[in-house]
């Protein structure tokens, strides 16, 4: 069998600003089925597997891509205090999310909300109202009333589901500020802070292990990347084991951090990625 043509796949990934995998990782996916599925199907498979993987896994990413899309030397030194006060990223860098905190809510308020959800009180204050209809009393009216109840309960059901998946407390409003712990494809970690609201950044929205591209020119202050819509692209994905571990341990971390006397923020650095690694 002749080797597969990787060019269409790599070109499409580049067009979508997605990381480039190594030929060693990519070839088995392309040759797993004979005859090969259509190109769109192959692209979807490659994208899904790539974004669900740990980018620091040996042999996953193309070596030249890893070199050109990891933190530049001036930002990879530790501790962060050693960095200059203000600079900008000199190149595009791809990251995966290890942790996320809501800095706009106190830790204790997040603890209380999570505990309320655990007690089944996550929808307290919402009432299910049977909507009146013109045909009330006949079959159509009953059905319409049931539809009204269903529609009224959907927001509550969605909120509870989001809470179980890691949202709920600290999920945040449109103006809340979040701090992230990010890891580049060489395994180096750095903090990031929303300077301006990024639409898909939030607890219950952003997954642990999700991939983010921070573009060249992004502001960096004292070793912390400033996230803005113009320089931050959320690529998607999730590392299931990391996300599960982070979600299950979140209440305990919040309690521990709150007991330590820190009134603001989430659960501190490290997060699911640290546990996953």
Helices and strands as residue ranges (DSSP letters): H 7-15, H 23-30, H 39-51, H 63-68, H 73-76, G 80-82, E 86-88, E 93-102, H 107-118, H 139-164, E 178-184, E 189-194, E 211-214, E 219-221, E 224-227, E 232-236, H 240-259, H 271-276
